Amino acid sequence: MKIREENCNMFLLAVVTVFTVVIAASASWVVPKDKTPVQFAERTTRVEQAAADKSVVYVTDQPAVRVVGAPFVLNTNPRERY
């Protein structure tokens, strides 16, 4: 069976889709052995304590950043070089 050139991309798309569906289906069959729900650690207390220790820094109070080098200029006409 020979695939015509016009249908080559659709055939490739179909093959990749079938493989990904097979992989997703096989991954969904894998079930963890213990059925206990996952519990996440409480992190709110540590974050609140750390935030209370630090002072507030405003972005406008920080000094300006020095830019080294030429500024970026978008080349809208590729035939002209600068």
mmCIF file of the N, C-alpha and C atoms, coordinates in Angstrom:
data_MODEL
# 
_entry.id   MODEL 
# 
loop_
_atom_site.group_PDB 
_atom_site.id 
_atom_site.type_symbol 
_atom_site.label_atom_id 
_atom_site.label_alt_id 
_atom_site.label_comp_id 
_atom_site.label_asym_id 
_atom_site.label_entity_id 
_atom_site.label_seq_id 
_atom_site.pdbx_PDB_ins_code 
_atom_site.Cartn_x 
_atom_site.Cartn_y 
_atom_site.Cartn_z 
_atom_site.occupancy 
_atom_site.B_iso_or_equiv 
_atom_site.pdbx_formal_charge 
_atom_site.auth_seq_id 
_atom_site.auth_comp_id 
_atom_site.auth_asym_id 
_atom_site.auth_atom_id 
_atom_site.pdbx_PDB_model_num 
ATOM 1   N N  . MET A 1 1  ? 0.839  -1.170 0.000  1.00 0.00 ? 1  MET A N  1 
ATOM 2   C CA . MET A 1 1  ? 0.000  0.000  0.000  1.00 0.00 ? 1  MET A CA 1 
ATOM 3   C C  . MET A 1 1  ? 0.886  1.236  0.000  1.00 0.00 ? 1  MET A C  1 
ATOM 4   N N  . LYS A 1 2  ? 0.670  2.083  -0.945 1.00 0.00 ? 2  LYS A N  1 
ATOM 5   C CA . LYS A 1 2  ? 1.460  3.305  -1.048 1.00 0.00 ? 2  LYS A CA 1 
ATOM 6   C C  . LYS A 1 2  ? 0.568  4.497  -0.727 1.00 0.00 ? 2  LYS A C  1 
ATOM 7   N N  . ILE A 1 3  ? 1.108  5.398  0.100  1.00 0.00 ? 3  ILE A N  1 
ATOM 8   C CA . ILE A 1 3  ? 0.364  6.586  0.502  1.00 0.00 ? 3  ILE A CA 1 
ATOM 9   C C  . ILE A 1 3  ? 0.705  7.717  -0.456 1.00 0.00 ? 3  ILE A C  1 
ATOM 10  N N  . ARG A 1 4  ? -0.332 8.361  -0.993 1.00 0.00 ? 4  ARG A N  1 
ATOM 11  C CA . ARG A 1 4  ? -0.076 9.468  -1.897 1.00 0.00 ? 4  ARG A CA 1 
ATOM 12  C C  . ARG A 1 4  ? 0.498  10.649 -1.133 1.00 0.00 ? 4  ARG A C  1 
ATOM 13  N N  . GLU A 1 5  ? 1.204  11.491 -1.838 1.00 0.00 ? 5  GLU A N  1 
ATOM 14  C CA . GLU A 1 5  ? 1.896  12.613 -1.203 1.00 0.00 ? 5  GLU A CA 1 
ATOM 15  C C  . GLU A 1 5  ? 0.921  13.604 -0.562 1.00 0.00 ? 5  GLU A C  1 
ATOM 16  N N  . GLU A 1 6  ? -0.278 13.751 -1.114 1.00 0.00 ? 6  GLU A N  1 
ATOM 17  C CA . GLU A 1 6  ? -1.250 14.679 -0.556 1.00 0.00 ? 6  GLU A CA 1 
ATOM 18  C C  . GLU A 1 6  ? -1.748 14.209 0.804  1.00 0.00 ? 6  GLU A C  1 
ATOM 19  N N  . ASN A 1 7  ? -1.773 12.895 1.019  1.00 0.00 ? 7  ASN A N  1 
ATOM 20  C CA . ASN A 1 7  ? -2.314 12.333 2.247  1.00 0.00 ? 7  ASN A CA 1 
ATOM 21  C C  . ASN A 1 7  ? -1.234 11.990 3.269  1.00 0.00 ? 7  ASN A C  1 
ATOM 22  N N  . CYS A 1 8  ? -0.001 12.296 2.979  1.00 0.00 ? 8  CYS A N  1 
ATOM 23  C CA . CYS A 1 8  ? 1.100  11.905 3.857  1.00 0.00 ? 8  CYS A CA 1 
ATOM 24  C C  . CYS A 1 8  ? 0.994  12.579 5.228  1.00 0.00 ? 8  CYS A C  1 
ATOM 25  N N  . ASN A 1 9  ? 0.697  13.886 5.237  1.00 0.00 ? 9  ASN A N  1 
ATOM 26  C CA . ASN A 1 9  ? 0.604  14.591 6.510  1.00 0.00 ? 9  ASN A CA 1 
ATOM 27  C C  . ASN A 1 9  ? -0.587 14.104 7.340  1.00 0.00 ? 9  ASN A C  1 
ATOM 28  N N  . MET A 1 10 ? -1.710 13.820 6.702  1.00 0.00 ? 10 MET A N  1 
ATOM 29  C CA . MET A 1 10 ? -2.870 13.306 7.433  1.00 0.00 ? 10 MET A CA 1 
ATOM 30  C C  . MET A 1 10 ? -2.590 11.922 7.991  1.00 0.00 ? 10 MET A C  1 
ATOM 31  N N  . PHE A 1 11 ? -1.883 11.107 7.245  1.00 0.00 ? 11 PHE A N  1 
ATOM 32  C CA . PHE A 1 11 ? -1.522 9.774  7.730  1.00 0.00 ? 11 PHE A CA 1 
ATOM 33  C C  . PHE A 1 11 ? -0.594 9.879  8.933  1.00 0.00 ? 11 PHE A C  1 
ATOM 34  N N  . LEU A 1 12 ? 0.381  10.775 8.865  1.00 0.00 ? 12 LEU A N  1 
ATOM 35  C CA . LEU A 1 12 ? 1.296  10.980 9.990  1.00 0.00 ? 12 LEU A CA 1 
ATOM 36  C C  . LEU A 1 12 ? 0.532  11.485 11.211 1.00 0.00 ? 12 LEU A C  1 
ATOM 37  N N  . LEU A 1 13 ? -0.389 12.409 11.021 1.00 0.00 ? 13 LEU A N  1 
ATOM 38  C CA . LEU A 1 13 ? -1.202 12.917 12.120 1.00 0.00 ? 13 LEU A CA 1 
ATOM 39  C C  . LEU A 1 13 ? -2.041 11.805 12.746 1.00 0.00 ? 13 LEU A C  1 
ATOM 40  N N  . ALA A 1 14 ? -2.604 10.954 11.917 1.00 0.00 ? 14 ALA A N  1 
ATOM 41  C CA . ALA A 1 14 ? -3.420 9.847  12.421 1.00 0.00 ? 14 ALA A CA 1 
ATOM 42  C C  . ALA A 1 14 ? -2.578 8.862  13.221 1.00 0.00 ? 14 ALA A C  1 
ATOM 43  N N  . VAL A 1 15 ? -1.385 8.562  12.747 1.00 0.00 ? 15 VAL A N  1 
ATOM 44  C CA . VAL A 1 15 ? -0.506 7.619  13.457 1.00 0.00 ? 15 VAL A CA 1 
ATOM 45  C C  . VAL A 1 15 ? -0.087 8.189  14.812 1.00 0.00 ? 15 VAL A C  1 
ATOM 46  N N  . VAL A 1 16 ? 0.286  9.452  14.844 1.00 0.00 ? 16 VAL A N  1 
ATOM 47  C CA . VAL A 1 16 ? 0.686  10.080 16.105 1.00 0.00 ? 16 VAL A CA 1 
ATOM 48  C C  . VAL A 1 16 ? -0.493 10.143 17.061 1.00 0.00 ? 16 VAL A C  1 
ATOM 49  N N  . THR A 1 17 ? -1.686 10.428 16.558 1.00 0.00 ? 17 THR A N  1 
ATOM 50  C CA . THR A 1 17 ? -2.876 10.467 17.403 1.00 0.00 ? 17 THR A CA 1 
ATOM 51  C C  . THR A 1 17 ? -3.182 9.104  17.994 1.00 0.00 ? 17 THR A C  1 
ATOM 52  N N  . VAL A 1 18 ? -3.071 8.068  17.203 1.00 0.00 ? 18 VAL A N  1 
ATOM 53  C CA . VAL A 1 18 ? -3.334 6.715  17.702 1.00 0.00 ? 18 VAL A CA 1 
ATOM 54  C C  . VAL A 1 18 ? -2.315 6.338  18.783 1.00 0.00 ? 18 VAL A C  1 
ATOM 55  N N  . PHE A 1 19 ? -1.052 6.646  18.570 1.00 0.00 ? 19 PHE A N  1 
ATOM 56  C CA . PHE A 1 19 ? -0.039 6.322  19.571 1.00 0.00 ? 19 PHE A CA 1 
ATOM 57  C C  . PHE A 1 19 ? -0.266 7.084  20.876 1.00 0.00 ? 19 PHE A C  1 
ATOM 58  N N  . THR A 1 20 ? -0.618 8.356  20.779 1.00 0.00 ? 20 THR A N  1 
ATOM 59  C CA . THR A 1 20 ? -0.840 9.114  22.006 1.00 0.00 ? 20 THR A CA 1 
ATOM 60  C C  . THR A 1 20 ? -2.087 8.650  22.746 1.00 0.00 ? 20 THR A C  1 
ATOM 61  N N  . VAL A 1 21 ? -3.120 8.238  22.016 1.00 0.00 ? 21 VAL A N  1 
ATOM 62  C CA . VAL A 1 21 ? -4.314 7.696  22.670 1.00 0.00 ? 21 VAL A CA 1 
ATOM 63  C C  . VAL A 1 21 ? -3.986 6.382  23.354 1.00 0.00 ? 21 VAL A C  1 
ATOM 64  N N  . VAL A 1 22 ? -3.183 5.553  22.743 1.00 0.00 ? 22 VAL A N  1 
ATOM 65  C CA . VAL A 1 22 ? -2.785 4.285  23.360 1.00 0.00 ? 22 VAL A CA 1 
ATOM 66  C C  . VAL A 1 22 ? -1.976 4.538  24.622 1.00 0.00 ? 22 VAL A C  1 
ATOM 67  N N  . ILE A 1 23 ? -1.067 5.479  24.575 1.00 0.00 ? 23 ILE A N  1 
ATOM 68  C CA . ILE A 1 23 ? -0.247 5.792  25.747 1.00 0.00 ? 23 ILE A CA 1 
ATOM 69  C C  . ILE A 1 23 ? -1.119 6.368  26.864 1.00 0.00 ? 23 ILE A C  1 
ATOM 70  N N  . ALA A 1 24 ? -2.047 7.256  26.537 1.00 0.00 ? 24 ALA A N  1 
ATOM 71  C CA . ALA A 1 24 ? -2.925 7.840  27.547 1.00 0.00 ? 24 ALA A CA 1 
ATOM 72  C C  . ALA A 1 24 ? -3.848 6.784  28.161 1.00 0.00 ? 24 ALA A C  1 
ATOM 73  N N  . ALA A 1 25 ? -4.349 5.882  27.338 1.00 0.00 ? 25 ALA A N  1 
ATOM 74  C CA . ALA A 1 25 ? -5.224 4.832  27.860 1.00 0.00 ? 25 ALA A CA 1 
ATOM 75  C C  . ALA A 1 25 ? -4.463 3.870  28.765 1.00 0.00 ? 25 ALA A C  1 
ATOM 76  N N  . SER A 1 26 ? -3.251 3.526  28.389 1.00 0.00 ? 26 SER A N  1 
ATOM 77  C CA . SER A 1 26 ? -2.470 2.624  29.242 1.00 0.00 ? 26 SER A CA 1 
ATOM 78  C C  . SER A 1 26 ? -2.054 3.315  30.533 1.00 0.00 ? 26 SER A C  1 
ATOM 79  N N  . ALA A 1 27 ? -1.829 4.610  30.501 1.00 0.00 ? 27 ALA A N  1 
ATOM 80  C CA . ALA A 1 27 ? -1.490 5.333  31.725 1.00 0.00 ? 27 ALA A CA 1 
ATOM 81  C C  . ALA A 1 27 ? -2.693 5.451  32.648 1.00 0.00 ? 27 ALA A C  1 
ATOM 82  N N  . SER A 1 28 ? -3.884 5.521  32.084 1.00 0.00 ? 28 SER A N  1 
ATOM 83  C CA . SER A 1 28 ? -5.076 5.620  32.931 1.00 0.00 ? 28 SER A CA 1 
ATOM 84  C C  . SER A 1 28 ? -5.404 4.294  33.605 1.00 0.00 ? 28 SER A C  1 
ATOM 85  N N  . TRP A 1 29 ? -4.930 3.194  33.090 1.00 0.00 ? 29 TRP A N  1 
ATOM 86  C CA . TRP A 1 29 ? -5.173 1.902  33.721 1.00 0.00 ? 29 TRP A CA 1 
ATOM 87  C C  . TRP A 1 29 ? -4.284 1.672  34.931 1.00 0.00 ? 29 TRP A C  1 
ATOM 88  N N  . VAL A 1 30 ? -3.186 2.389  35.004 1.00 0.00 ? 30 VAL A N  1 
ATOM 89  C CA . VAL A 1 30 ? -2.278 2.234  36.134 1.00 0.00 ? 30 VAL A CA 1 
ATOM 90  C C  . VAL A 1 30 ? -2.902 2.925  37.340 1.00 0.00 ? 30 VAL A C  1 
ATOM 91  N N  . VAL A 1 31 ? -3.139 2.151  38.403 1.00 0.00 ? 31 VAL A N  1 
ATOM 92  C CA . VAL A 1 31 ? -3.797 2.680  39.587 1.00 0.00 ? 31 VAL A CA 1 
ATOM 93  C C  . VAL A 1 31 ? -2.832 2.560  40.758 1.00 0.00 ? 31 VAL A C  1 
ATOM 94  N N  . PRO A 1 32 ? -2.714 3.611  41.593 1.00 0.00 ? 32 PRO A N  1 
ATOM 95  C CA . PRO A 1 32 ? -1.841 3.480  42.759 1.00 0.00 ? 32 PRO A CA 1 
ATOM 96  C C  . PRO A 1 32 ? -2.376 2.427  43.733 1.00 0.00 ? 32 PRO A C  1 
ATOM 97  N N  . LYS A 1 33 ? -1.474 1.773  44.467 1.00 0.00 ? 33 LYS A N  1 
ATOM 98  C CA . LYS A 1 33 ? -1.876 0.681  45.342 1.00 0.00 ? 33 LYS A CA 1 
ATOM 99  C C  . LYS A 1 33 ? -2.639 1.161  46.569 1.00 0.00 ? 33 LYS A C  1 
ATOM 100 N N  . ASP A 1 34 ? -2.195 2.257  47.189 1.00 0.00 ? 34 ASP A N  1 
ATOM 101 C CA . ASP A 1 34 ? -2.936 2.743  48.349 1.00 0.00 ? 34 ASP A CA 1 
ATOM 102 C C  . ASP A 1 34 ? -3.943 3.800  47.900 1.00 0.00 ? 34 ASP A C  1 
ATOM 103 N N  . LYS A 1 35 ? -5.110 3.740  48.455 1.00 0.00 ? 35 LYS A N  1 
ATOM 104 C CA . LYS A 1 35 ? -6.201 4.619  48.042 1.00 0.00 ? 35 LYS A CA 1 
ATOM 105 C C  . LYS A 1 35 ? -6.325 5.856  48.937 1.00 0.00 ? 35 LYS A C  1 
ATOM 106 N N  . THR A 1 36 ? -5.359 6.097  49.821 1.00 0.00 ? 36 THR A N  1 
ATOM 107 C CA . THR A 1 36 ? -5.460 7.254  50.701 1.00 0.00 ? 36 THR A CA 1 
ATOM 108 C C  . THR A 1 36 ? -5.236 8.528  49.898 1.00 0.00 ? 36 THR A C  1 
ATOM 109 N N  . PRO A 1 37 ? -6.004 9.574  50.180 1.00 0.00 ? 37 PRO A N  1 
ATOM 110 C CA . PRO A 1 37 ? -5.837 10.825 49.439 1.00 0.00 ? 37 PRO A CA 1 
ATOM 111 C C  . PRO A 1 37 ? -4.528 11.511 49.810 1.00 0.00 ? 37 PRO A C  1 
ATOM 112 N N  . VAL A 1 38 ? -4.014 12.267 48.898 1.00 0.00 ? 38 VAL A N  1 
ATOM 113 C CA . VAL A 1 38 ? -2.766 12.983 49.114 1.00 0.00 ? 38 VAL A CA 1 
ATOM 114 C C  . VAL A 1 38 ? -3.055 14.189 49.994 1.00 0.00 ? 38 VAL A C  1 
ATOM 115 N N  . GLN A 1 39 ? -2.224 14.378 51.026 1.00 0.00 ? 39 GLN A N  1 
ATOM 116 C CA . GLN A 1 39 ? -2.386 15.522 51.910 1.00 0.00 ? 39 GLN A CA 1 
ATOM 117 C C  . GLN A 1 39 ? -1.196 16.446 51.728 1.00 0.00 ? 39 GLN A C  1 
ATOM 118 N N  . PHE A 1 40 ? -1.463 17.723 51.546 1.00 0.00 ? 40 PHE A N  1 
ATOM 119 C CA . PHE A 1 40 ? -0.407 18.700 51.359 1.00 0.00 ? 40 PHE A CA 1 
ATOM 120 C C  . PHE A 1 40 ? -0.052 19.343 52.687 1.00 0.00 ? 40 PHE A C  1 
ATOM 121 N N  . ALA A 1 41 ? 1.198  19.714 52.827 1.00 0.00 ? 41 ALA A N  1 
ATOM 122 C CA . ALA A 1 41 ? 1.661  20.344 54.057 1.00 0.00 ? 41 ALA A CA 1 
ATOM 123 C C  . ALA A 1 41 ? 1.139  21.772 54.145 1.00 0.00 ? 41 ALA A C  1 
ATOM 124 N N  . GLU A 1 42 ? 0.945  22.224 55.380 1.00 0.00 ? 42 GLU A N  1 
ATOM 125 C CA . GLU A 1 42 ? 0.524  23.604 55.605 1.00 0.00 ? 42 GLU A CA 1 
ATOM 126 C C  . GLU A 1 42 ? 1.718  24.524 55.468 1.00 0.00 ? 42 GLU A C  1 
ATOM 127 N N  . ARG A 1 43 ? 1.656  25.449 54.536 1.00 0.00 ? 43 ARG A N  1 
ATOM 128 C CA . ARG A 1 43 ? 2.770  26.376 54.334 1.00 0.00 ? 43 ARG A CA 1 
ATOM 129 C C  . ARG A 1 43 ? 2.374  27.818 54.626 1.00 0.00 ? 43 ARG A C  1 
ATOM 130 N N  . THR A 1 44 ? 1.135  28.061 54.947 1.00 0.00 ? 44 THR A N  1 
ATOM 131 C CA . THR A 1 44 ? 0.688  29.435 55.123 1.00 0.00 ? 44 THR A CA 1 
ATOM 132 C C  . THR A 1 44 ? 1.317  30.086 56.346 1.00 0.00 ? 44 THR A C  1 
ATOM 133 N N  . THR A 1 45 ? 1.527  29.341 57.414 1.00 0.00 ? 45 THR A N  1 
ATOM 134 C CA . THR A 1 45 ? 2.055  29.950 58.634 1.00 0.00 ? 45 THR A CA 1 
ATOM 135 C C  . THR A 1 45 ? 3.501  30.390 58.442 1.00 0.00 ? 45 THR A C  1 
ATOM 136 N N  . ARG A 1 46 ? 4.305  29.586 57.770 1.00 0.00 ? 46 ARG A N  1 
ATOM 137 C CA . ARG A 1 46 ? 5.704  29.957 57.546 1.00 0.00 ? 46 ARG A CA 1 
ATOM 138 C C  . ARG A 1 46 ? 5.821  31.151 56.607 1.00 0.00 ? 46 ARG A C  1 
ATOM 139 N N  . VAL A 1 47 ? 4.967  31.217 55.605 1.00 0.00 ? 47 VAL A N  1 
ATOM 140 C CA . VAL A 1 47 ? 5.020  32.328 54.659 1.00 0.00 ? 47 VAL A CA 1 
ATOM 141 C C  . VAL A 1 47 ? 4.612  33.620 55.349 1.00 0.00 ? 47 VAL A C  1 
ATOM 142 N N  . GLU A 1 48 ? 3.567  33.557 56.167 1.00 0.00 ? 48 GLU A N  1 
ATOM 143 C CA . GLU A 1 48 ? 3.125  34.751 56.872 1.00 0.00 ? 48 GLU A CA 1 
ATOM 144 C C  . GLU A 1 48 ? 4.176  35.237 57.854 1.00 0.00 ? 48 GLU A C  1 
ATOM 145 N N  . GLN A 1 49 ? 4.873  34.317 58.533 1.00 0.00 ? 49 GLN A N  1 
ATOM 146 C CA . GLN A 1 49 ? 5.915  34.708 59.469 1.00 0.00 ? 49 GLN A CA 1 
ATOM 147 C C  . GLN A 1 49 ? 7.102  35.320 58.730 1.00 0.00 ? 49 GLN A C  1 
ATOM 148 N N  . ALA A 1 50 ? 7.476  34.749 57.610 1.00 0.00 ? 50 ALA A N  1 
ATOM 149 C CA . ALA A 1 50 ? 8.600  35.275 56.844 1.00 0.00 ? 50 ALA A CA 1 
ATOM 150 C C  . ALA A 1 50 ? 8.265  36.637 56.258 1.00 0.00 ? 50 ALA A C  1 
ATOM 151 N N  . ALA A 1 51 ? 7.013  36.836 55.847 1.00 0.00 ? 51 ALA A N  1 
ATOM 152 C CA . ALA A 1 51 ? 6.619  38.121 55.282 1.00 0.00 ? 51 ALA A CA 1 
ATOM 153 C C  . ALA A 1 51 ? 6.557  39.203 56.353 1.00 0.00 ? 51 ALA A C  1 
ATOM 154 N N  . ALA A 1 52 ? 6.239  38.830 57.580 1.00 0.00 ? 52 ALA A N  1 
ATOM 155 C CA . ALA A 1 52 ? 6.153  39.817 58.653 1.00 0.00 ? 52 ALA A CA 1 
ATOM 156 C C  . ALA A 1 52 ? 7.536  40.307 59.063 1.00 0.00 ? 52 ALA A C  1 
ATOM 157 N N  . ASP A 1 53 ? 8.575  39.493 58.889 1.00 0.00 ? 53 ASP A N  1 
ATOM 158 C CA . ASP A 1 53 ? 9.929  39.868 59.286 1.00 0.00 ? 53 ASP A CA 1 
ATOM 159 C C  . ASP A 1 53 ? 10.567 40.846 58.307 1.00 0.00 ? 53 ASP A C  1 
ATOM 160 N N  . LYS A 1 54 ? 10.173 40.832 57.057 1.00 0.00 ? 54 LYS A N  1 
ATOM 161 C CA . LYS A 1 54 ? 10.807 41.657 56.030 1.00 0.00 ? 54 LYS A CA 1 
ATOM 162 C C  . LYS A 1 54 ? 10.063 42.971 55.857 1.00 0.00 ? 54 LYS A C  1 
ATOM 163 N N  . SER A 1 55 ? 10.800 44.004 55.508 1.00 0.00 ? 55 SER A N  1 
ATOM 164 C CA . SER A 1 55 ? 10.161 45.282 55.247 1.00 0.00 ? 55 SER A CA 1 
ATOM 165 C C  . SER A 1 55 ? 9.657  45.322 53.802 1.00 0.00 ? 55 SER A C  1 
ATOM 166 N N  . VAL A 1 56 ? 8.719  46.219 53.552 1.00 0.00 ? 56 VAL A N  1 
ATOM 167 C CA . VAL A 1 56 ? 8.130  46.340 52.221 1.00 0.00 ? 56 VAL A CA 1 
ATOM 168 C C  . VAL A 1 56 ? 9.080  47.134 51.331 1.00 0.00 ? 56 VAL A C  1 
ATOM 169 N N  . VAL A 1 57 ? 9.353  46.623 50.128 1.00 0.00 ? 57 VAL A N  1 
ATOM 170 C CA . VAL A 1 57 ? 10.207 47.301 49.166 1.00 0.00 ? 57 VAL A CA 1 
ATOM 171 C C  . VAL A 1 57 ? 9.343  47.687 47.978 1.00 0.00 ? 57 VAL A C  1 
ATOM 172 N N  . TYR A 1 58 ? 9.311  48.979 47.686 1.00 0.00 ? 58 TYR A N  1 
ATOM 173 C CA . TYR A 1 58 ? 8.535  49.459 46.557 1.00 0.00 ? 58 TYR A CA 1 
ATOM 174 C C  . TYR A 1 58 ? 9.426  49.500 45.312 1.00 0.00 ? 58 TYR A C  1 
ATOM 175 N N  . VAL A 1 59 ? 8.869  49.165 44.184 1.00 0.00 ? 59 VAL A N  1 
ATOM 176 C CA . VAL A 1 59 ? 9.634  49.102 42.947 1.00 0.00 ? 59 VAL A CA 1 
ATOM 177 C C  . VAL A 1 59 ? 10.107 50.488 42.527 1.00 0.00 ? 59 VAL A C  1 
ATOM 178 N N  . THR A 1 60 ? 9.301  51.497 42.789 1.00 0.00 ? 60 THR A N  1 
ATOM 179 C CA . THR A 1 60 ? 9.674  52.850 42.374 1.00 0.00 ? 60 THR A CA 1 
ATOM 180 C C  . THR A 1 60 ? 10.837 53.409 43.190 1.00 0.00 ? 60 THR A C  1 
ATOM 181 N N  . ASP A 1 61 ? 11.092 52.872 44.372 1.00 0.00 ? 61 ASP A N  1 
ATOM 182 C CA . ASP A 1 61 ? 12.191 53.343 45.206 1.00 0.00 ? 61 ASP A CA 1 
ATOM 183 C C  . ASP A 1 61 ? 13.539 52.786 44.784 1.00 0.00 ? 61 ASP A C  1 
ATOM 184 N N  . GLN A 1 62 ? 13.551 51.739 43.977 1.00 0.00 ? 62 GLN A N  1 
ATOM 185 C CA . GLN A 1 62 ? 14.803 51.113 43.574 1.00 0.00 ? 62 GLN A CA 1 
ATOM 186 C C  . GLN A 1 62 ? 15.492 51.957 42.507 1.00 0.00 ? 62 GLN A C  1 
ATOM 187 N N  . PRO A 1 63 ? 16.830 51.947 42.482 1.00 0.00 ? 63 PRO A N  1 
ATOM 188 C CA . PRO A 1 63 ? 17.540 52.728 41.465 1.00 0.00 ? 63 PRO A CA 1 
ATOM 189 C C  . PRO A 1 63 ? 17.330 52.128 40.068 1.00 0.00 ? 63 PRO A C  1 
ATOM 190 N N  . ALA A 1 64 ? 17.495 52.961 39.057 1.00 0.00 ? 64 ALA A N  1 
ATOM 191 C CA . ALA A 1 64 ? 17.312 52.513 37.674 1.00 0.00 ? 64 ALA A CA 1 
ATOM 192 C C  . ALA A 1 64 ? 18.422 51.545 37.281 1.00 0.00 ? 64 ALA A C  1 
ATOM 193 N N  . VAL A 1 65 ? 18.124 50.647 36.388 1.00 0.00 ? 65 VAL A N  1 
ATOM 194 C CA . VAL A 1 65 ? 19.090 49.651 35.925 1.00 0.00 ? 65 VAL A CA 1 
ATOM 195 C C  . VAL A 1 65 ? 19.832 50.215 34.728 1.00 0.00 ? 65 VAL A C  1 
ATOM 196 N N  . ARG A 1 66 ? 21.141 50.058 34.736 1.00 0.00 ? 66 ARG A N  1 
ATOM 197 C CA . ARG A 1 66 ? 21.956 50.539 33.621 1.00 0.00 ? 66 ARG A CA 1 
ATOM 198 C C  . ARG A 1 66 ? 21.991 49.479 32.530 1.00 0.00 ? 66 ARG A C  1 
ATOM 199 N N  . VAL A 1 67 ? 21.664 49.871 31.318 1.00 0.00 ? 67 VAL A N  1 
ATOM 200 C CA . VAL A 1 67 ? 21.658 48.958 30.184 1.00 0.00 ? 67 VAL A CA 1 
ATOM 201 C C  . VAL A 1 67 ? 22.983 49.099 29.464 1.00 0.00 ? 67 VAL A C  1 
ATOM 202 N N  . VAL A 1 68 ? 23.682 47.972 29.291 1.00 0.00 ? 68 VAL A N  1 
ATOM 203 C CA . VAL A 1 68 ? 24.971 47.973 28.611 1.00 0.00 ? 68 VAL A CA 1 
ATOM 204 C C  . VAL A 1 68 ? 24.746 47.496 27.181 1.00 0.00 ? 68 VAL A C  1 
ATOM 205 N N  . GLY A 1 69 ? 25.249 48.249 26.219 1.00 0.00 ? 69 GLY A N  1 
ATOM 206 C CA . GLY A 1 69 ? 25.121 47.858 24.824 1.00 0.00 ? 69 GLY A CA 1 
ATOM 207 C C  . GLY A 1 69 ? 24.069 48.684 24.116 1.00 0.00 ? 69 GLY A C  1 
ATOM 208 N N  . ALA A 1 70 ? 23.950 48.420 22.843 1.00 0.00 ? 70 ALA A N  1 
ATOM 209 C CA . ALA A 1 70 ? 23.007 49.175 22.021 1.00 0.00 ? 70 ALA A CA 1 
ATOM 210 C C  . ALA A 1 70 ? 21.583 48.699 22.307 1.00 0.00 ? 70 ALA A C  1 
ATOM 211 N N  . PRO A 1 71 ? 20.619 49.603 22.260 1.00 0.00 ? 71 PRO A N  1 
ATOM 212 C CA . PRO A 1 71 ? 19.233 49.175 22.456 1.00 0.00 ? 71 PRO A CA 1 
ATOM 213 C C  . PRO A 1 71 ? 18.752 48.353 21.263 1.00 0.00 ? 71 PRO A C  1 
ATOM 214 N N  . PHE A 1 72 ? 17.812 47.479 21.520 1.00 0.00 ? 72 PHE A N  1 
ATOM 215 C CA . PHE A 1 72 ? 17.280 46.624 20.465 1.00 0.00 ? 72 PHE A CA 1 
ATOM 216 C C  . PHE A 1 72 ? 16.344 47.426 19.585 1.00 0.00 ? 72 PHE A C  1 
ATOM 217 N N  . VAL A 1 73 ? 16.588 47.387 18.281 1.00 0.00 ? 73 VAL A N  1 
ATOM 218 C CA . VAL A 1 73 ? 15.717 48.031 17.307 1.00 0.00 ? 73 VAL A CA 1 
ATOM 219 C C  . VAL A 1 73 ? 15.236 46.948 16.349 1.00 0.00 ? 73 VAL A C  1 
ATOM 220 N N  . LEU A 1 74 ? 13.939 46.802 16.260 1.00 0.00 ? 74 LEU A N  1 
ATOM 221 C CA . LEU A 1 74 ? 13.357 45.779 15.402 1.00 0.00 ? 74 LEU A CA 1 
ATOM 222 C C  . LEU A 1 74 ? 13.622 46.113 13.939 1.00 0.00 ? 74 LEU A C  1 
ATOM 223 N N  . ASN A 1 75 ? 14.166 45.160 13.210 1.00 0.00 ? 75 ASN A N  1 
ATOM 224 C CA . ASN A 1 75 ? 14.455 45.344 11.798 1.00 0.00 ? 75 ASN A CA 1 
ATOM 225 C C  . ASN A 1 75 ? 13.204 44.988 11.000 1.00 0.00 ? 75 ASN A C  1 
ATOM 226 N N  . THR A 1 76 ? 12.465 46.007 10.605 1.00 0.00 ? 76 THR A N  1 
ATOM 227 C CA . THR A 1 76 ? 11.236 45.764 9.868  1.00 0.00 ? 76 THR A CA 1 
ATOM 228 C C  . THR A 1 76 ? 11.485 45.555 8.373  1.00 0.00 ? 76 THR A C  1 
ATOM 229 N N  . ASN A 1 77 ? 12.651 45.947 7.898  1.00 0.00 ? 77 ASN A N  1 
ATOM 230 C CA . ASN A 1 77 ? 12.995 45.753 6.495  1.00 0.00 ? 77 ASN A CA 1 
ATOM 231 C C  . ASN A 1 77 ? 14.270 44.906 6.445  1.00 0.00 ? 77 ASN A C  1 
ATOM 232 N N  . PRO A 1 78 ? 14.156 43.605 6.227  1.00 0.00 ? 78 PRO A N  1 
ATOM 233 C CA . PRO A 1 78 ? 15.331 42.738 6.281  1.00 0.00 ? 78 PRO A CA 1 
ATOM 234 C C  . PRO A 1 78 ? 16.361 43.001 5.192  1.00 0.00 ? 78 PRO A C  1 
ATOM 235 N N  . ARG A 1 79 ? 15.992 43.678 4.124  1.00 0.00 ? 79 ARG A N  1 
ATOM 236 C CA . ARG A 1 79 ? 16.969 43.946 3.057  1.00 0.00 ? 79 ARG A CA 1 
ATOM 237 C C  . ARG A 1 79 ? 17.959 45.027 3.456  1.00 0.00 ? 79 ARG A C  1 
ATOM 238 N N  . GLU A 1 80 ? 17.560 45.883 4.389  1.00 0.00 ? 80 GLU A N  1 
ATOM 239 C CA . GLU A 1 80 ? 18.458 46.914 4.854  1.00 0.00 ? 80 GLU A CA 1 
ATOM 240 C C  . GLU A 1 80 ? 19.173 46.452 6.112  1.00 0.00 ? 80 GLU A C  1 
ATOM 241 N N  . ARG A 1 81 ? 20.475 46.551 6.110  1.00 0.00 ? 81 ARG A N  1 
ATOM 242 C CA . ARG A 1 81 ? 21.251 46.193 7.294  1.00 0.00 ? 81 ARG A CA 1 
ATOM 243 C C  . ARG A 1 81 ? 21.778 47.452 7.927  1.00 0.00 ? 81 ARG A C  1 
ATOM 244 N N  . TYR A 1 82 ? 21.792 47.444 9.243  1.00 0.00 ? 82 TYR A N  1 
ATOM 245 C CA . TYR A 1 82 ? 22.280 48.624 9.963  1.00 0.00 ? 82 TYR A CA 1 
ATOM 246 C C  . TYR A 1 82 ? 23.696 48.412 10.440 1.00 0.00 ? 82 TYR A C  1 
# 
